[in-house]
């Protein structure tokens, strides 16, 4: 976990605000890609994009929406782009609404309801966290992501007071489409919107102390217009967490997966020497992969540990690259049988593998799934997504010599117990270290979604020709069943 280095330093390296050049888009549509090839998931631009999200309309699988941290325009923005041809071309470049006195938006997340409305959640803050500006916001598109409103709803606020700074970070959303009986006697999906996120507590008016980062959740039952009071999922306000993902099981149970640093554990993780990029030596943090469960619509939670003693992916890595990595878990639920699947990148003395854990009893017990990686492999940023038929997809990056990386994909028909042979999503090799961020930030995660037509859409951050060397963009590929 990179938090102890200081939140302002972390966010500066994470969002790269002081290194973005604010140059407008240079085109309005991407090139077309045939099935089996990859295409940019956003129109070409002069400045970077990273940390994608993707969603497919439940009403029309040809409507695919992607999003990213977008460094074009003024400051850093949460950008949305859309495809009406099943992810073969992408248009747009709409930035979500900004709060007064903020200049950094990002951490985009997308989720559809059953009626085809698309929700976009994001953080919006000021790079000077001591100002206590902004917070977490959500917008709703009435036409499935083609157009967006000019205002957003805040569901968690940043602040700075006598007790120190509070900074809201890394939110994610999901929509509960469990059928329920309406007052008129009909049955329809309830379409509750859930959000979870990490709340950083920083002592001192200058936000220069770190006392904890618990996970919170909230719910909207009116289409994102209002939200319930946040509920703390973590056992203590001093819990040190990151990377929460909410999902709803077929029976309507809400689950939230996240990682929790455990400095009191006796396990020792690998220690890394100075890298080729000149980073200082360090030791991986010891973390638990936690899944919290709520059967009352997010009002109360019971926690279970999917895995105790994971070794956080090293940042910077010892394997030739200098960009930040992490062990944020990825999480999804089988729509057919309700199985819970958690995966994360885990360091060991031989490299960095992707581990999987599975629960078939609502998180009461967990078992090992298939592990990806061989000795010497460096695999990172996994993302899971189930298809409607119960097929599980995972995309991730495989690091190569000199910090380069290649996007990969595997599938499973048994909830991650075993995985298919990995396939390469692109013939291009990406340069991992973008000069725009001093070679230290390629985002913290990838994206993946599967439509009702069973076509999967993998999205990743990439740096390649024909874009100028050093310009990140988000790329995608259709994977047909």
C-alpha positions in Angstrom: 0.0 0.0 0.0 1.6 3.4 -1.0 -0.4 5.4 1.5 2.3 5.9 4.2 4.4 8.0 1.8 1.9 10.8 2.3 -1.4 11.2 0.6 -0.6 14.4 -1.3 2.5 12.8 -2.8 0.5 9.6 -3.6 -2.2 11.5 -5.4 0.3 13.7 -7.3 1.9 10.6 -8.7 -1.4 8.8 -9.1 -3.2 11.5 -11.0 -0.2 13.3 -12.5 -1.9 16.7 -12.4 1.2 18.8 -12.4 2.5 16.9 -15.4 -0.6 17.0 -17.7 -0.5 19.6 -20.4 -4.2 20.3 -21.0 -4.3 19.8 -24.7 -7.7 19.2 -26.4 -8.8 16.1 -28.3 -7.4 15.8 -31.8 -10.1 13.5 -33.2 -13.7 12.6 -32.5 -13.8 8.9 -33.4 -11.4 5.9 -33.1 -10.3 3.7 -36.0 -12.6 0.7 -36.6 -11.5 -2.7 -35.4 -12.6 -6.1 -36.8 -13.4 -8.9 -34.4 -10.3 -10.4 -33.0 -8.3 -7.2 -33.1 -7.8 -4.3 -30.7 -8.9 -0.7 -31.0 -8.5 2.5 -28.9 -11.5 2.7 -26.5 -11.4 6.5 -26.7 -10.6 9.0 -29.5 -6.9 9.9 -30.0 -5.7 12.8 -27.8 -2.4 14.5 -27.0 -2.4 13.8 -23.3 -2.8 10.5 -21.3 -5.7 8.5 -20.3 -5.7 5.6 -17.7 -7.7 3.7 -15.1 -10.5 2.5 -17.5 -14.0 1.3 -16.7 -16.4 -0.3 -19.2 -20.1 -1.3 -19.2 -22.4 -2.9 -21.8 -26.1 -1.8 -22.0 -28.5 -4.6 -20.9 -30.9 -3.3 -23.5 -28.6 -3.3 -26.5 -25.2 -5.1 -26.4 -24.0 -2.9 -29.3 -24.0 0.1 -26.8 -20.6 -0.1 -25.0 -19.4 2.8 -22.8 -15.8 3.2 -21.6 -14.3 5.8 -19.2 -11.0 6.9 -17.9 -8.9 9.4 -16.0 -8.6 11.9 -18.9 -5.7 14.5 -18.8 -7.0 16.5 -21.7 -8.9 19.7 -21.1 -8.5 21.7 -17.9 -7.0 19.8 -15.0 -7.7 16.0 -14.8 -11.1 14.9 -15.8 -13.4 11.8 -15.5 -14.1 11.2 -19.2 -16.8 9.0 -20.9 -16.7 7.6 -24.5 -19.3 5.4 -26.2 -19.6 2.8 -29.0 -22.9 2.0 -30.9 -21.4 -0.8 -32.9 -20.5 -3.3 -30.2 -17.1 -1.8 -29.3 -15.6 -1.6 -32.8 -15.4 2.2 -32.8 -15.7 4.8 -30.0 -16.9 8.4 -30.1 -17.2 11.2 -27.6 -15.1 12.6 -24.9 -17.6 13.9 -22.3 -16.2 15.1 -19.0 -18.3 14.7 -15.9 -19.4 17.8 -13.9 -16.9 19.4 -11.6 -17.4 20.9 -8.2 -16.2 24.5 -7.4 -12.5 24.9 -6.7 -11.5 21.4 -7.8 -9.0 20.4 -10.4 -8.6 16.6 -10.2 -11.4 14.1 -11.2 -10.9 10.4 -11.7 -11.4 6.9 -10.5 -14.2 6.3 -13.0 -16.7 3.5 -12.4 -19.7 2.6 -14.6 -22.9 0.5 -13.9 -26.2 0.1 -15.7 -29.6 -0.4 -14.2 -32.2 -2.7 -15.7 -33.9 0.2 -17.6 -30.7 1.1 -19.5 -29.8 4.1 -17.4 -26.0 4.3 -16.9 -24.4 5.6 -13.7 -20.9 7.1 -13.6 -19.2 7.5 -10.2 -16.0 9.4 -9.7 -13.9 11.4 -7.3 -13.5 15.2 -7.7 -11.0 17.0 -5.5 -8.3 19.6 -5.4 -4.7 18.6 -5.6 -4.2 20.6 -2.4 -6.0 18.2 -0.1 -5.8 20.6 2.8 -8.5 22.7 1.1 -11.0 19.9 1.9 -12.8 20.4 -1.4 -14.9 18.0 -3.4 -15.7 14.4 -2.7 -17.4 11.4 -4.4 -20.0 12.1 -7.1 -22.4 10.2 -9.4 -24.1 11.1 -12.6 -26.9 9.3 -14.5 -27.2 9.2 -18.2 -30.8 8.8 -19.4 -29.8 7.4 -22.8 -27.3 4.8 -21.7 -24.1 6.9 -21.8 -24.4 8.8 -25.1 -25.1 12.1 -23.3 -24.7 13.2 -19.7 -26.2 15.8 -17.4 -24.4 18.9 -16.4 -24.7 18.3 -12.6 -23.9 15.4 -10.3 -24.9 14.1 -6.9 -22.4 14.1 -4.1 -22.5 11.0 -1.8 -19.3 11.5 0.2 -17.5 14.8 1.1 -13.9 15.7 1.6 -13.2 18.0 4.6 -10.6 19.6 6.7 -11.4 20.5 10.4 -10.0 20.3 13.9 -9.6 16.5 13.7 -7.6 16.8 10.4 -8.3 16.0 6.8 -10.7 13.5 5.3 -10.2 12.5 1.7 -12.5 10.1 -0.1 -10.8 7.8 -2.6 -11.3 4.9 -5.0 -15.0 4.4 -5.2 -16.8 1.8 -7.2 -20.5 1.2 -7.9 -23.0 -1.6 -8.7 -26.7 -1.8 -9.3 -28.9 -4.3 -7.5 -31.3 -5.8 -10.1 -33.0 -8.3 -7.7 -36.7 -8.6 -8.6 -39.1 -7.3 -6.0 -42.9 -6.8 -5.8 -44.1 -3.3 -6.4 -47.1 -1.6 -4.7 -49.3 -2.3 -7.8 -48.6 -6.1 -7.5 -46.2 -6.3 -10.4 -42.6 -7.6 -10.1 -39.6 -5.7 -11.4 -35.9 -5.2 -10.6 -35.5 -2.8 -7.7 -32.5 -1.1 -9.3 -30.8 0.1 -6.1 -27.5 1.8 -6.6 -24.7 0.9 -4.2 -21.3 2.7 -3.9 -18.3 1.7 -1.7 -15.1 3.7 -1.2 -12.1 4.3 1.1 -12.1 7.3 3.4 -8.6 8.5 4.3 -8.1 10.1 7.7 -5.1 12.4 7.8 -4.1 14.1 11.0 -3.1 17.8 11.1 -4.4 20.8 9.1 -1.8 20.2 6.5 -3.1 16.6 5.9 0.4 15.3 6.6 -0.5 12.5 9.0 -2.1 9.1 8.3 -4.2 7.4 10.9 -6.4 5.1 8.9 -8.5 4.5 5.8 -11.7 2.5 6.5 -14.2 1.3 3.8 -17.6 2.8 3.6 -20.8 2.1 1.6 -24.0 3.9 0.8 -27.2 3.2 -1.2 -29.6 5.1 -3.4 -33.1 3.9 -4.0 -34.2 6.8 -6.2 -31.9 6.6 -9.2 -28.9 8.4 -7.7 -30.8 11.5 -6.6 -30.2 10.9 -2.9 -28.1 8.5 -0.9 -28.3 7.0 2.6 -26.0 7.9 5.4 -22.6 6.2 4.8 -22.0 2.9 6.7 -18.5 2.0 7.8 -17.7 -1.6 6.8 -14.3 -1.7 8.4 -14.1 -2.9 12.0 -12.3 0.3 13.1 -11.6 3.8 11.8 -7.9 3.0 12.0 -8.3 0.1 9.5 -5.9 0.6 6.5 -7.8 -0.5 3.4 -7.9 0.1 -0.3 -9.7 -0.9 -3.5 -13.3 -1.8 -2.6 -15.6 -3.4 -5.1 -19.4 -3.9 -4.4 -21.4 -6.6 -6.1 -24.9 -8.1 -5.6 -25.6 -11.8 -5.7 -28.6 -13.4 -7.4 -30.4 -13.6 -4.1 -30.0 -9.9 -3.4 -27.1 -10.1 -0.9 -24.6 -7.3 -1.2 -20.9 -8.1 -1.0 -18.0 -5.7 -0.8 -14.4 -6.9 -1.4 -11.3 -5.0 -0.4 -7.8 -5.4 0.8 -6.7 -4.5 4.4 -3.1 -4.0 5.5 -2.1 -6.0 8.5 1.1 -4.7 10.1 0.7 -6.9 13.1 1.0 -10.1 11.2 4.2 -12.2 11.6 4.5 -13.2 7.9 7.4 -11.6 6.1 6.9 -10.6 2.5 9.7 -10.3 -0.1 12.2 -7.4 0.2 13.3 -5.6 -3.0 16.5 -4.0 -3.9 17.0 -0.8 -5.8 15.4 -1.1 -9.3 16.8 0.0 -12.6 14.7 3.1 -12.3 16.5 4.2 -9.2 13.7 3.5 -6.7 14.7 2.9 -3.1 14.5 -0.6 -1.6 11.3 -1.7 0.2 9.3 -4.6 1.5 5.9 -5.7 0.4 3.1 -5.0 2.8 1.2 -7.9 4.3 -2.6 -7.8 3.5 -5.8 -9.6 4.0 -8.4 -10.0 1.2 -11.7 -9.2 2.9 -15.2 -9.7 1.7 -18.1 -8.1 3.7 -21.7 -9.3 3.4 -25.0 -7.5 3.9 -28.4 -9.0 3.8 -30.3 -5.9 4.8 -29.5 -3.6 1.8 -26.2 -2.2 3.1 -27.3 -1.2 6.6 -25.1 -3.7 8.4 -22.2 -5.9 7.3 -20.5 -9.1 8.5 -16.9 -9.6 7.3 -15.0 -12.7 6.2 -11.4 -13.1 5.2 -11.1 -14.6 1.8 -7.3 -14.9 2.2 -5.0 -13.9 5.1 -1.4 -12.9 4.5 -1.2 -11.8 0.9 2.0 -10.0 -0.2 1.2 -6.6 -1.8 2.5 -6.2 -5.3 5.7 -4.2 -5.0 5.9 -0.5 -6.1 8.2 0.1 -7.8 8.7 -3.4 -9.2 12.1 -5.0 -9.1 11.5 -6.5 -12.6 12.6 -3.6 -14.8 9.7 -1.2 -14.6 9.3 1.7 -12.3 5.5 2.3 -12.5 3.3 1.8 -9.4 1.6 -1.5 -8.7 -0.8 -2.7 -6.1 -2.7 -5.8 -4.9 -6.2 -4.2 -5.1 -8.5 -7.3 -5.4 -10.9 -7.9 -8.3 -14.2 -9.4 -7.5 -17.3 -10.8 -9.2 -20.3 -13.2 -8.5 -21.5 -16.0 -10.7 -25.0 -15.0 -11.9 -26.0 -18.7 -12.2 -25.0 -20.1 -8.8 -23.9 -17.2 -6.7 -20.3 -18.3 -6.2 -18.0 -15.5 -5.0 -14.6 -15.1 -6.7 -11.8 -12.9 -5.6 -8.4 -12.5 -7.4 -5.3 -10.3 -6.8 -1.6 -10.1 -7.8 0.6 -11.5 -5.1 4.4 -11.1 -4.7 6.7 -13.9 -4.0 10.5 -14.4 -4.3 10.0 -15.8 -7.8 7.9 -13.0 -9.3 4.3 -11.9 -9.2 1.4 -14.3 -9.7 -2.4 -13.9 -9.7 -4.1 -15.8 -6.9 -7.8 -16.8 -6.8 -10.2 -17.6 -3.9 -13.7 -19.0 -4.2 -16.7 -19.2 -1.9 -19.9 -21.2 -2.6 -21.6 -20.5 0.8 -21.8 -16.7 0.9 -18.3 -16.1 2.1 -18.5 -18.4 5.2 -15.7 -20.5 3.8 -13.1 -20.0 1.1 -11.0 -22.4 -1.1 -8.1 -21.9 -3.5 -8.8 -21.4 -7.1 -6.4 -21.6 -10.0 -3.2 -19.6 -9.8 -1.8 -17.8 -12.9 1.9 -17.4 -13.5 5.2 -19.3 -13.5 8.5 -18.6 -11.9 9.8 -15.3 -13.1 6.4 -14.1 -14.4 5.2 -10.6 -13.4 1.4 -10.4 -13.7 -0.5 -7.4 -12.6 -3.9 -5.5 -12.5 -6.3 -8.5 -13.0 -10.0 -7.8 -13.5 -12.8 -10.3 -13.4 -16.2 -10.3 -15.1 -18.8 -13.1 -15.4 -20.8 -13.5 -18.5 -24.6 -14.3 -18.4 -23.9 -18.0 -18.9 -21.5 -18.2 -16.0 -18.3 -18.1 -18.0 -15.7 -16.1 -16.0 -13.2 -13.8 -17.8 -10.1 -12.2 -16.5 -7.8 -9.7 -18.2 -4.4 -8.6 -16.8 -1.0 -7.3 -17.9 2.1 -9.5 -18.3 5.3 -7.6 -17.8 8.1 -8.1 -20.2 11.8 -6.9 -20.4 12.5 -3.3 -19.6 9.1 -2.6 -18.0 7.1 -3.3 -21.2 3.8 -5.2 -20.9 1.2 -7.1 -22.9 -2.5 -7.4 -22.2 -3.6 -11.0 -21.6 -7.0 -12.9 -21.2 -8.0 -16.2 -19.6 -11.4 -17.8 -19.1 -12.9 -20.3 -16.7 -16.1 -22.4 -16.8 -15.8 -23.5 -13.1 -15.7 -20.2 -11.2 -11.9 -19.9 -11.4 -10.9 -23.3 -10.1 -9.0 -23.8 -13.4 -8.2 -21.4 -16.1 -7.8 -21.6 -19.9 -4.5 -21.1 -21.6 -3.8 -17.3 -21.7 -4.3 -15.5 -25.0 -2.6 -12.2 -25.9 -5.2 -9.5 -26.5 -2.9 -7.3 -28.7 0.1 -8.0 -31.0 1.5 -4.6 -29.9 3.9 -4.3 -27.0 3.3 -1.4 -24.7 6.0 0.8 -23.2 5.2 0.7 -19.5 6.9 3.9 -18.3 5.1 7.0 -19.5 7.3 10.1 -19.3 4.2 12.2 -18.5 4.3 10.7 -15.0 8.1 10.3 -14.7 7.5 6.6 -15.6 5.6 6.0 -12.3 1.9 5.7 -13.2 0.0 3.6 -15.6 -3.2 3.6 -13.5 -4.1 1.1 -10.8 -6.5 -1.2 -12.6 -8.0 -2.5 -15.9 -11.6 -3.1 -16.9 -13.8 -5.9 -18.3 -17.5 -6.4 -19.0 -19.6 -9.0 -20.8 -22.8 -8.2 -22.7 -26.1 -10.1 -23.0 -24.7 -11.4 -26.3 -21.9 -13.1 -24.3 -19.3 -10.8 -26.1 -16.6 -9.8 -23.6 -15.0 -6.3 -23.8 -11.5 -6.1 -22.2 -10.0 -2.6 -21.6 -6.5 -1.7 -20.6 -4.1 1.2 -20.4 -1.6 1.2 -23.3 1.3 3.2 -24.7 2.1 2.5 -28.4 2.3 3.7 -31.9 0.5 5.4 -33.8 0.1 7.5 -30.7 3.1 9.6 -29.7 5.5 7.6 -27.6 4.7 8.3 -24.0 1.0 9.1 -24.5 -1.2 6.6 -22.7 -4.6 5.8 -24.0 -7.2 3.1 -23.2 -7.5 0.2 -25.6 -10.1 -2.6 -26.0 -10.8 -5.9 -27.7 -14.0 -7.8 -28.3 -13.9 -11.4 -27.4 -16.6 -13.4 -29.0 -17.9 -16.7 -27.4 
